Amino acid sequence: MAKKEVKYSQAVDELNQILADLEAERIDVDQVSTKVKKAVELIKLCRERIENTEMEVKTIVKEFEGAKEDS
């Protein structure tokens, strides 16, 4: 079964919830490690999305600037 793709906003929301739960000490000590591992996965996903988006935007701007020079 394929993994469901998590949207950036969903990842941020989940990270915020994990952080809030940790700060409020609502997470059982037995779950802290699991929650921290999940948070690290979400942070990696967010960084990757940001980097990919940045590259896409740079490509779009470069193409636009090239098209503008041609006219």
C-alpha positions in Angstrom: 0.0 0.0 0.0 1.4 3.4 -0.9 2.1 6.0 1.7 -0.4 8.9 1.8 1.3 12.1 0.9 1.3 14.6 3.8 0.7 18.2 2.8 3.1 20.8 4.1 0.4 22.5 6.2 -0.6 19.2 7.7 3.0 18.5 8.7 3.3 21.9 10.3 0.0 21.4 12.2 1.1 18.0 13.4 4.5 19.4 14.5 2.8 22.2 16.4 0.6 19.7 18.1 3.5 17.5 19.1 5.3 20.5 20.5 2.3 21.7 22.4 1.8 18.3 23.9 5.5 18.0 24.9 5.4 21.5 26.4 2.2 20.8 28.3 3.6 17.4 29.4 0.6 15.6 27.9 2.7 12.9 26.3 3.4 9.8 28.4 7.1 9.2 28.9 6.8 5.9 27.0 5.6 7.9 23.9 8.2 10.7 23.9 10.7 8.9 21.8 8.1 8.0 19.2 6.7 11.5 19.1 10.2 13.0 18.7 11.0 10.6 15.9 7.8 11.6 14.2 8.6 15.3 14.6 12.0 14.7 13.0 10.4 13.0 10.0 8.0 15.9 9.7 10.8 18.5 9.9 12.7 16.6 7.1 9.5 16.6 5.0 9.0 20.3 5.5 12.6 21.2 4.7 12.4 19.1 1.5 9.2 20.7 0.4 10.7 24.2 1.0 13.9 23.4 -0.9 11.9 21.9 -3.8 9.6 24.9 -3.9 12.5 27.3 -3.8 14.1 25.5 -6.8 10.9 25.5 -8.7 10.4 29.3 -8.1 13.9 30.0 -9.2 13.4 28.1 -12.4 10.1 29.9 -13.1 11.7 33.3 -12.4 14.7 32.4 -14.6 12.4 31.3 -17.5 10.3 34.5 -17.1 13.4 36.7 -17.2 14.6 34.9 -20.3 11.3 35.3 -22.0 11.3 39.0 -21.0 14.7 39.5 -22.6 13.6 37.8 -25.8 10.7 40.3 -26.3 
